[in-house]
Amino acid sequence: MSRRGSPTFARWVGVTLSADSHRQCDVPVGFAHGFTVISETAQVAYQCTDVYDPDAELGIAWDDPEIGIRWPIGRPILSGRDRANPRLAAVRERLPIYLPTTL
């Protein structure tokens, strides 16, 4: 999901990654992201652009109807933190603003 004010704000894109494909997914700074595991096991590695700051972290409800993500599973097992995440409407003003760039 892109930055607030962007033409693609609150839209989502799904990507399937696997050990066989060796693909990666780059999520730009300021974009919301989440994942689900559909196999028995998975390894997830993050590379960050800055030092991790837990105070700057913000979550959005995985099943928010405003975003409407079509997850590949029906009943996910969620962490306590993910179960408690608010809807997009509740955190919208705290999200980064889209600033178009010109080349």
C-alpha angles and dihedrals in degrees: 000000000000133000124294110272094027118125087240097048113141092013120119139210125201125212126185114217126186141170088247096056096044088210123151132201122224113205112195120230111276096025121121115234140176140165143205128206116227096178131071092259138010141182117216122188126185126202113197132202093219142013111298112259112190090193090063093051117111129180134202126204110270092223100044106152091211088067096033100199113189099218117198092235132057105214112026124194104238133195117240089253092053092048089054098048114123128235119269092253090062095055103028095111092053094057124100117268121239112243112190116223128213124209 
